[in-house]
């Protein structure tokens, strides 16, 4: 099974020839694999409970957020936390459903993911 966490290593190790999924074309990955021309642009968003009071990333400070392991979203959240000194606790879920469940159950205040997937 190809997941967000193993998709790049599967291509690098010749376990698969081609990965067709929501894989962001980022500089770090260019060192490992080749990408087609981009044909879809998107943003990274968060889902929060309506009454959470969270409106932007600064509102995350000191809180637990979830995302999917091995995604560019996970990498960007870690950079955001470090650069803005937010002290985020990040749940790196095995898949999107588990990440969203962390929000639903109250273990996280937000689920951060690519806009089209949310």
C-alpha positions as CSV (number, residue, x, y, z in Angstrom):
1,X,0.0,0.0,0.0
2,X,1.4,3.4,-1.0
3,X,0.9,6.1,1.7
4,X,2.0,9.7,2.2
5,X,4.9,8.5,4.3
6,X,6.3,5.9,1.9
7,X,5.4,7.1,-1.6
8,X,8.8,8.9,-2.3
9,X,10.9,6.0,-1.0
10,X,8.9,3.6,-3.1
11,X,9.7,5.5,-6.3
12,X,13.4,6.0,-5.2
13,X,13.8,2.3,-4.4
14,X,12.0,1.2,-7.7
15,X,9.1,-0.5,-5.8
16,X,6.8,1.5,-8.0
17,X,7.5,3.3,-11.3
18,X,5.0,6.1,-11.0
19,X,3.0,7.7,-8.2
20,X,-0.2,9.5,-9.1
21,X,-1.5,11.3,-6.1
22,X,-1.7,14.6,-4.3
23,X,2.1,14.8,-3.9
24,X,3.3,18.4,-3.7
25,X,6.2,19.4,-6.0
26,X,8.7,20.8,-3.5
27,X,12.4,21.5,-3.8
28,X,13.5,18.8,-1.3
29,X,11.6,16.1,-3.3
30,X,13.2,17.3,-6.6
31,X,16.5,15.9,-5.3
32,X,15.0,12.4,-5.2
33,X,12.3,12.1,-7.9
34,X,11.2,13.8,-11.1
35,X,7.9,15.6,-11.5
36,X,5.6,16.2,-14.5
37,X,4.7,19.8,-15.3
38,X,2.3,21.2,-12.7
39,X,-1.3,21.2,-13.8
40,X,-3.1,22.1,-10.5
41,X,-2.3,24.8,-7.9
42,X,-3.7,24.7,-4.4
43,X,-3.1,26.0,-0.9
44,X,-2.8,24.5,2.6
45,X,-5.7,25.0,4.9
46,X,-6.9,24.0,8.3
47,X,-10.1,22.6,9.6
48,X,-11.1,23.6,13.1
49,X,-14.3,23.2,15.2
50,X,-16.5,26.2,14.6
51,X,-16.5,27.4,18.2
52,X,-12.7,26.9,18.6
53,X,-11.9,30.6,18.2
54,X,-9.0,29.7,15.9
55,X,-8.9,32.0,12.8
56,X,-5.2,31.8,11.7
57,X,-2.0,30.0,12.3
58,X,-0.9,32.4,15.1
59,X,-3.9,31.1,17.1
60,X,-2.2,27.6,17.2
61,X,0.5,28.8,19.6
62,X,1.1,26.1,22.2
63,X,-1.6,23.8,20.9
64,X,-1.8,20.4,19.3
65,X,-2.6,20.1,15.6
66,X,-2.7,17.1,13.4
67,X,-1.7,16.4,9.8
68,X,-0.7,13.3,7.8
69,X,2.8,11.9,8.2
70,X,5.1,12.2,5.2
71,X,3.3,15.2,3.7
72,X,4.7,18.6,2.8
73,X,2.0,19.9,5.2
74,X,3.8,18.2,8.0
75,X,7.1,19.7,7.0
76,X,5.6,23.2,6.6
77,X,3.9,23.0,10.0
78,X,7.2,22.1,11.7
79,X,8.9,25.0,9.9
80,X,6.0,27.4,10.9
81,X,6.3,26.3,14.5
82,X,10.0,26.9,14.6
83,X,10.1,30.1,12.6
84,X,7.2,31.8,14.4
85,X,8.1,30.2,17.8
86,X,4.6,28.7,18.1
87,X,5.6,25.6,20.1
88,X,3.2,23.4,18.3
89,X,2.6,19.8,19.3
90,X,2.1,18.0,16.0
91,X,0.3,14.7,15.6
92,X,1.7,13.0,12.5
93,X,-1.2,10.6,11.6
94,X,-0.7,7.5,9.5
95,X,-3.4,8.7,7.0
96,X,-5.9,11.6,6.4
97,X,-8.7,9.8,8.3
98,X,-6.6,9.4,11.4
99,X,-5.5,13.0,11.3
100,X,-9.1,14.2,10.9
101,X,-10.2,11.9,13.8
102,X,-7.7,13.7,16.1
103,X,-9.6,16.9,15.5
104,X,-13.0,15.2,15.9
105,X,-12.0,13.6,19.2
106,X,-10.5,16.8,20.6
107,X,-6.9,15.5,20.7
108,X,-6.0,18.3,18.2
109,X,-7.5,21.8,17.7
110,X,-7.0,21.6,13.9
111,X,-6.3,19.3,11.0
112,X,-4.0,20.8,8.5
113,X,-4.0,19.5,4.9
114,X,-4.0,20.4,1.2
115,X,-7.1,22.4,0.3
116,X,-8.6,19.9,-2.2
117,X,-8.2,17.0,0.2
118,X,-10.1,18.8,3.0
